[in-house]
Amino acid sequence: MSVFETVRELKSFRECRDETIPRKIIGKVLEAGRQGPSPGNVQSIEFVVVEDEDKLDMLSDSVNDGRVEDVPTAVIVIADVERMRRRVGDQCYSFCNAEAAMTVQNMRLTAQEEGISSCWITGFDEDLVADQFEIPGGKTPLGVLIFGYTDNPTESPSRFGLNEICFYDTYGNQVDSVFDGFEWGGLREEREVYGKKVQGLTDKVRRKVRKFL
Ligand SMILES: Cc1cc2nc3c(=O)[nH]c(=O)nc-3n(C[C@H](O)[C@H](O)[C@H](O)COP(=O)(O)O)c2cc1C
């Protein structure tokens, strides 16, 4: 499966089977995370892998929507914020979050390729998790990445069309929905403006843009 196909398949799962994920696969997923990029190569990200049922129950109590309850494996993604602070100063939190995001996406794509669904959860009690899992001061849990085998993958919520979020050369300069023969996804010919559907806006822009091509 190509990276692009894996990206297209990637969805945040809502329910999973009662099936253990082999350690070998978890290892591969963690290795994919370790290979992620890092600002100044500070490498601020660390993991706590949680498989023990009691520990998963405990983690579940700290996560807002109780999504951890039935999963076989969860990974608490932690950032060494103080180490990042020494390198980048006050921007340390945003840099750690950016590093975590790229790490997590590497892990999710690798898991997906192995037939395992995942979901990145940031709605949780940070202090409680730090306390329960004995995370040292200066290190912050940024999120919980859950994994599981799903029978019924949920439909992803729709995305804005590329013609709505992508511009060329200048912000607002929309381009045609077809790019060199590649059909862009999620296109909407109608746009919602203050709750009303407005037709033909994209056609109008398209005609304008074509004049310059
Ligand atoms: C930064 C971030 C935080 C998220 N936090 C949560 C969360 O706390 N709980 C949850 O169920 N999903 C969470 N998600 C998953 C989103 O809800 C999900 O990606 C979105 O609904 C789109 O669905 P899809 O991933 O299936 O396409 C988060 C995603 C991101 C990128």
PDBQT file of the ligand as one rigid body, heavy atoms in Angstrom, charges set to zero:
ROOT
HETATM    1  C1  LIG A 301      -4.650  17.627  17.981  1.00  0.00    +0.000 C 
HETATM    2  C2  LIG A 301      -5.778  16.615  17.951  1.00  0.00    +0.000 A 
HETATM    3  C3  LIG A 301      -6.451  16.334  19.122  1.00  0.00    +0.000 A 
HETATM    4  C4  LIG A 301      -7.470  15.376  19.140  1.00  0.00    +0.000 A 
HETATM    5  N1  LIG A 301      -8.068  15.066  20.338  1.00  0.00    +0.000 NA
HETATM    6  C5  LIG A 301      -9.030  14.126  20.371  1.00  0.00    +0.000 A 
HETATM    7  C6  LIG A 301      -9.642  13.767  21.616  1.00  0.00    +0.000 A 
HETATM    8  O1  LIG A 301      -9.326  14.297  22.671  1.00  0.00    +0.000 OA
HETATM    9  N2  LIG A 301     -10.616  12.798  21.603  1.00  0.00    +0.000 N 
HETATM   10  C7  LIG A 301     -10.979  12.158  20.435  1.00  0.00    +0.000 A 
HETATM   11  O2  LIG A 301     -11.852  11.292  20.483  1.00  0.00    +0.000 OA
HETATM   12  N3  LIG A 301     -10.396  12.472  19.242  1.00  0.00    +0.000 NA
HETATM   13  C8  LIG A 301      -9.441  13.426  19.183  1.00  0.00    +0.000 A 
HETATM   14  N4  LIG A 301      -8.828  13.738  17.985  1.00  0.00    +0.000 N 
HETATM   15  C9  LIG A 301      -9.268  13.047  16.745  1.00  0.00    +0.000 C 
HETATM   16  C10 LIG A 301     -10.233  13.941  15.946  1.00  0.00    +0.000 C 
HETATM   17  O3  LIG A 301     -11.481  14.010  16.595  1.00  0.00    +0.000 OA
HETATM   18  C11 LIG A 301     -10.388  13.352  14.531  1.00  0.00    +0.000 C 
HETATM   19  O4  LIG A 301      -9.130  13.375  13.879  1.00  0.00    +0.000 OA
HETATM   20  C12 LIG A 301     -11.384  14.160  13.693  1.00  0.00    +0.000 C 
HETATM   21  O5  LIG A 301     -12.680  14.020  14.197  1.00  0.00    +0.000 OA
HETATM   22  C13 LIG A 301     -11.392  13.699  12.228  1.00  0.00    +0.000 C 
HETATM   23  O6  LIG A 301     -11.711  12.327  12.141  1.00  0.00    +0.000 OA
HETATM   24  P1  LIG A 301     -10.735  11.307  11.383  1.00  0.00    +0.000 P 
HETATM   25  O7  LIG A 301      -9.404  11.367  12.090  1.00  0.00    +0.000 OA
HETATM   26  O8  LIG A 301     -11.409   9.967  11.511  1.00  0.00    +0.000 OA
HETATM   27  O9  LIG A 301     -10.629  11.752   9.964  1.00  0.00    +0.000 OA
HETATM   28  C14 LIG A 301      -7.837  14.695  17.939  1.00  0.00    +0.000 A 
HETATM   29  C15 LIG A 301      -7.138  14.991  16.764  1.00  0.00    +0.000 A 
HETATM   30  C16 LIG A 301      -6.122  15.932  16.763  1.00  0.00    +0.000 A 
HETATM   31  C17 LIG A 301      -5.366  16.213  15.478  1.00  0.00    +0.000 C 
ENDROOT
TORSDOF 0
